[in-house]
Amino acid sequence: MPTMSVIPAIEEGERELADDLKELRETNSVIGDLMGQPGDLATPEGLKAARKFLEDFMTAQAPSTAPDVRSVAGVPVRIFVPEQADAVYLHIHGGGFAIGVAAMNDVSNADISSSCNVAVVSVDYRLAPEHPYPAGPDDCEAVANWLVDHAADEFGTGRLLIGGESAGASLAATTLLRVRDHLDAADRFLGANLVYGVYDLTGTPSTRRSGDDSLILRRSDIEAFGELYLGTMSWEERRHPEVSPLYADLSGLPPALFSVGGVDPLLDDSLFMSARWQTAGNVAELAYYPECPHGFDMFPTKAAARSRARQIGWLSERAKGAARAPV
């Protein structure tokens, strides 16, 4: 019987909880000042500034090992490989479908590779608005299809995992659906690590309630990203399952870990998607972190450390666990 469990974000007593929340509130104040720097995403100058800001911020630290940078299925990827891989983790970076690069996750992907004993293949998919929908999903699907066919020969294992953050989590869910529908190969994926994803491109209640005082991700940013990615697509078209995976038939998908913070404008996306994932007959786990904003695991807090440790532990379990029965 499929189950959904809510993972307690803070498991200690009241004093530890109070200390954690104090740290989070102090960090959130700093984040608010820091992230107010980029310009208006709706302008070319603002988009360029946001891209540079995020890439500089996320690539300031070098990974423990350098990735193998190459192209598979015509798509650039960055690959980390341990001595002997138990599985291959297909990673998709975030950035609202319009900013970000795979290199900004080099440090975390190198850590995942060594800690979980998995090969990590991170996709540098094409970005909007230069390459609007469906360019990004097409690139991710192409790499996923390549892994289905070649992972065993390339990495010594055909066991696959998938995951991503924010827009990357949305693309990971969409990629799983495409692999299921186009290749009948969803059973090759043993788990999906979906971190503060966006699954409804028309906006959930928590998105609509958010404003421009939201930390890291402002409502105007969300709207701008949608316009850059989807152009003049109507509201009804945005609800199509190929665009907004929340509306898809979610049957036959692997176990998933959903991680999200309590003050993230995309909170409801994870709440709704994890519930639909479970009621479709799959296993879903929801890790909820009170008072944490979008992108909270990028910052040095106890809650972020717990989230990263939970993700690494979960990926390790899935990498070494029994293969799923065919769907």
N, C-alpha and C positions, 0 to 999 in steps of 0.2 A: 504494500500500500504506500503510495507516495506521501511524503511528509514535508512540512515546512516548519523549520525551527527558527526562532529569533535568538540570535547569539547575544548574550549580555555584553555590552560594550565595556562596562565597568563592574567588576565582580567583587571588589573589596568593600569594606565597611563605610560608614557615613563620613568619617574623617578623610579617608582616601578619596571618596567621591567629591567632597568639598574642595580638596586640593586640586584634583583634576579639573574641575569646573573653573576654579580660579585661574589656573594656568591657561585653559582654553580661552577664557574671556580676555586675559591679558594678550595672548597671542592674536586673537581675533582683532583686537584694537590695532596691533601692528600691521596685520594683514590688510586691514581697511585702508590704512595710510599708504602702504606699499602698492596695492593693486589699483589705486586711484590714478596712477601715472599714465597708462596707455590712453590714446585718444579715441575718437568716435569711430567705431568699426564700420559705420556706414559710408565713410569717406576712404578713398584710396590711401591717403596719408595716414589716417588712423589705423587702417588695416595693416599697413606696412610697419607702423610703430608697434602694434600689438604683436605681430609676428616676431619682430626683433626682441621685444621685451620678454616674451615667453621663452624663446630659444636661448637668450642670454641667461635668463634666470635658471632654466632647467639644465643647461649644459655647463654650468660654472664648475662643476666637479667632474673629474675624469673617472671612468669606470675602472674597476680592478683589473680587468682584461679588455683588450681592444676587440671590437667586433669584426667579423668577416663581412665586409660590405660588398654586395654583389647584386645581381638581378636574376630573378626566377619568374618564369612565365611573363617576361617583359616588364616586371615590376621591381623597383629597387627594394632591397631588404637589408636588415642588419641582423647578423646571426651570432649567437653565443652558444658554444658547445662544450659540455663537460667531457671528462675522459670517457665515460660510458653513460649514454642517456637512457633513462627509463621511459621517457616520452618526449614529445615535441610540443612546445607551447607556442601557438600562433598569437602574437601580441599585436594589438591595434591601438595606436596612440590617440589621445584626445585633442581637443582644440576647436570644437564647434564646427568641424568639417572644413574650416577655412584657415586655421593657423596651426602651428605645431609641426614637429618633425619627429621621426622615429628616434633620432639621436638623443632627444631630451629624456628618454627613458633608458639610456644606456646603463646608468648606475643601478637602477632598480632591476633591469633585465639581467645584468651580470650577476647580481645578488640572487635572483630567482634561479638562474641557471645553475649556479654552484650550490645553493642551499637545497634546491628541490631535485637536483640531478636531472635536469631536463635541458634539451636544446631549445633555445628561444629564437624564433624567427619573427622579427618586428617589421611591419609593413610601412613603407613610405608611400602611401597612397596619394593620388592626385588631389589637390585642394581646390575648393571653390574660392572665389567666383570664376577663376580662370578655367576650372574644370568642374562645373556644377554636377548635381545628381544626374545620372547614376555613375559617374566616373569613379568616385571613391569606393562604393560597394562593388563595382566591377573589378577593381584592382584587388580588393580583399578576397573576393570569390576566386579570382585567378590564382592567388597564392595558396588558398585553401585547397583548391582542386589539385594543384601541383603537389602539395603535401600528401594528399590522399593517394596519389599515384607514386610518389618518389620518396616519401619520408623514410621508409624501411631501408632503401638502398643508400640514401644520403646520410642518415643518422643512426642506423642500426636498430630502429624501432618504428613501427607503424602506429603506435599509440599516440593519440593526438589530444591536446587541450587547446582552449581558446580563451581569450579575455581581452579586456581593454578598459579604459577610463573615459567617462563622459561620452563624447561623440564616439570614441573608440569602443565603448560598451555597446552602443547602439549598432555600430557596424559589425561587432562580433555576433550579436543576436541575428542581424540580417544575414550575415555570412552563414551561420548555422542553418537558417531557414532555406537559403539557396542551395547549400550542400545537400540538405534533405530532399528538396523538391527537384533539383536538377540532376543529382548523382545517386540519389537513394543511399547516401553514405553518412547520415548523421550519427549512426552507431559507431563510426570510427572515432568520434570525439567523446572523451570520457568525463569532461567537465568544462564548465564555462565560468570564468572569474569576472563578474560584471560589476564594475566599480562606479558608483554615482552616475549611472547612464541616463541618457535621454531616449525614451521609447515612444513618446507621443509628440510629434512635431507640430501639433496644434496647441499644445500646452495643457498641463494638468492644473488642478486648483492651486497647488503650492507655487507653480510657476506664475499663474495669473495674480496671486496675492503678493508676489515679490515686487520690489521696487528697485530704484537705482541706488538704494542704500545697502543692497545685498552685498555680502563680502565676496570678492573674487568674481562672481558671476551676477551681473546686473540684469534686470528685466530688459533694458534696452539692448544689452549684448545678446541675449537669447533671441530677441526679435531680429536683430541685425544678422546673426548667424543663419537664422532660418531664411532670410531674404537672399543672402549670399549663396546658400546651398541649393535652395529650391526655386529661386527666381519668382516668377509670376504664378506659380502653382497655386491653385485654389485651396481653400480650407478643406473641402471634401477630398480633393486629390491628396492632400497631406495625410489624410486618414487611411490611405491605401496601405495594406499590410506590408508592401515592399518598401514603403517610405517610413511608416511608423509601426515597428514590430509589435507594439502593444495590441494592435488590432488583428494580428495574424493567428492562424491555427497553430498553437504551440505544442501540439502533440509530438511525441517521439523525439524529444530533445534530451540532452544529457543533464545530469545534476548540475545545479548552478548555485554559486555563492553571490548574493547581492549585498554590496556594502554601500552605506550612505550616511550622511550626517544630518542632524536634526534641524539645522538652519539652512540647508541646501535648497535653493529654489526647485531643484529636481527631485526633492524628497519623494513626492507622490509617484514619480515615474518608477522608482524602485519598489515602493509599496505595492502599486498596482501590478507591475510586471511580475514580481515574485509570487503574488497571489494567483495570477493567471497561469504562471508557469506550473505551479503546484496543482491547480485544479484541472490542468490539461493532462495530468497523469505523470508528471515529472517530479523529481526531488528538488526542493528549493530551500536554501538557508538565507535568512535575512539578518545581516549584521548592522545594527543601528547604533550610531554614536551621537549621544545628546550634545547639542550646542556646537556641533562641528559644521563648518561651511563646506561649500563645494571645493574639491581639491585639497581637503584637510590633511591628507596623508603626505603632502609635499613638505609639511612643516614639522619642526622638532618638538612634538608634544607627546605625552604618554598615550593619548588616544590614537595618534597616528602610528606610534610604534605597535600598539595592540592590533590595529588594522593590518599593518604590513605583516606582522607575525601570523595573524589569523589567515591571511591570504597565502602566505608561504606554506603554512602547515596544511591548509586545505589542498593546495596544488600538489604538495608532496604525497598526500594520501591518495589523491586521484591518480597521480602518475604511477604509483606502485600498486594500486588496487586492481581488482579483477576487471576484465573487460566487460563492457555492457553487452547484454543480449541484443541481437539484431532487432530493429524496429520493423 
